[in-house]
Amino acid sequence: MGLSLMGCTEPSLVETANIQVNHDHPSSYYTRKLTAAHELKAEEPGNRTDIVFTKKAELANAGVHSTMFACNLQSGEGHAFLLLDDGRVLDNRFEPVGWDKVGCKR
């Protein structure tokens, strides 16, 4: 159980990885195809696919399974994110949320 301070709890491994990768890797626009994603080195900027791939690798090293997804957002912009087995989505735009919050075009 996490440390509780005034109603706050210690971030989980998943939340910590999400925050750390988002912080350490500035996001840039897509410059490569999704199939060309690679794990980013420390402080290396990357497109959203690279950032998702880096999160996936870090979580896999910690024993957490996730699946990469890509979609077009309501704006038409391409986007990539991770879906965890428990249904939460890891996205560089916000904290872990449910699938319905990603905003993929239907």
C-alpha positions in Angstrom: 0.0 0.0 0.0 1.3 3.5 -0.9 2.2 6.3 1.5 -0.7 8.5 2.2 -0.3 12.3 2.7 -3.4 14.4 3.0 -5.4 12.1 0.7 -2.6 11.5 -1.8 -1.0 8.1 -2.4 2.4 7.1 -3.8 2.3 6.7 -7.6 2.2 3.1 -8.9 4.9 1.6 -11.0 2.7 2.2 -14.1 2.0 5.9 -13.2 5.7 6.5 -12.4 6.8 5.0 -15.7 4.2 7.1 -17.6 5.3 10.3 -15.9 9.0 9.7 -16.2 8.9 8.8 -19.9 6.7 11.8 -20.7 9.0 14.1 -18.8 12.3 12.7 -20.2 11.3 12.6 -23.9 9.9 15.8 -25.5 7.3 14.9 -28.0 7.6 15.8 -31.7 5.4 15.2 -34.7 5.5 11.9 -36.5 8.6 11.6 -38.6 8.6 7.8 -39.2 6.1 5.0 -39.8 4.6 3.2 -36.7 6.5 0.1 -37.7 9.8 2.0 -37.3 9.3 2.9 -33.6 12.3 2.5 -31.4 13.2 2.8 -27.7 14.5 6.2 -26.9 17.7 6.9 -25.1 17.9 9.2 -22.1 16.6 12.8 -22.9 16.2 11.9 -26.6 13.1 13.5 -28.2 10.8 11.3 -30.2 7.5 11.1 -31.9 4.5 9.8 -30.0 5.1 6.3 -31.4 8.7 6.3 -30.0 7.4 7.5 -26.6 4.8 4.7 -26.5 7.4 2.1 -27.5 9.7 3.4 -24.8 7.0 3.1 -22.2 6.1 -0.4 -23.4 9.8 -1.5 -23.1 10.2 0.0 -19.6 6.9 -1.6 -18.4 7.9 -5.0 -19.9 11.2 -4.9 -18.1 9.1 -4.5 -14.9 6.8 -7.4 -15.8 3.8 -5.3 -16.9 2.1 -6.3 -20.1 0.7 -3.7 -22.5 -0.4 -3.4 -26.1 0.4 -0.6 -28.5 -2.5 1.0 -30.4 -2.7 3.8 -32.9 -5.8 5.8 -34.0 -6.9 9.0 -35.5 -8.1 11.5 -32.9 -11.3 13.4 -33.5 -9.1 16.2 -34.9 -7.8 13.7 -37.6 -4.4 13.7 -36.1 -2.6 10.4 -35.8 -2.0 9.2 -32.2 -0.3 6.3 -30.4 -0.9 5.0 -26.9 -0.6 1.9 -24.7 -3.5 -0.2 -23.4 -2.8 -2.1 -20.2 -4.4 -5.4 -19.3 -6.5 -3.7 -16.6 -8.1 -1.4 -19.2 -6.2 1.7 -18.5 -4.6 3.7 -21.3 -1.1 5.4 -21.0 -0.9 8.4 -23.2 1.5 11.3 -23.3 -1.4 13.8 -23.0 -2.6 12.8 -19.6 -2.4 10.5 -16.6 -3.6 6.9 -17.0 -7.3 6.9 -18.0 -10.0 4.5 -19.4 -10.2 3.7 -23.1 -13.2 6.0 -23.6 -11.1 9.1 -22.7 -8.5 8.7 -25.5 -10.7 10.4 -28.1 -10.2 8.1 -31.1 -12.4 8.7 -34.1 -15.0 6.0 -34.7 
